[in-house]
């Protein structure tokens, strides 16, 4: 494997750990490195396939704690917006797509890091804007998490319900996005890394301080976003 492919395997393991322990973070951590290693047109579908597994594994244990109605409020605009976003963005140059994906990651990290809160997000219009924004970012670079993370942080759900609801949303969203964009099978080391990272996250979730996990995810996500933007500009 090349150096980039080795880095991608490590990012998949770390992203799966973050996803299982916090409810989000797989795509934020893994997508920039996977796209840099395999290119946007192969890397994004690969991220989506792996992201399905990153949500499915922990959800198999915590599905009873999900909030289906809240997940559905976000999924409706996300599902409807995905084919539209794919059509609008499909003709763009791959370098532009890579740079846009990296910028999307960095903007999401900045917003999440600042703990942005808004009463608007509690309205139906806020849910639609969140779902549509997530759909666009997911099509661009498989990084639809930041808008939904902001929505969940604003909602004030209990930690276990937050994780299960986010897993539900990302599982369905990534399946739909993969169906629209196409599938790309990841290499077996990435699949093994996904399983190991998810297992570790599921074991560690009740014991890890939420603040430490969140800071680590944001730091790695920021580094990945900067790397993706840099690779697109060189």
PyMOL commands that set and color helices and strands:
alter all, ss='L'
color gray80, all
select helices_A, chain A and resi 3-22+26-38+40-65+68-89+94-114+119-122+124-141+145-155+159-181+188-204+210-233
alter helices_A, ss='H'
color red, helices_A
deselect
rebuild
show_as cartoon
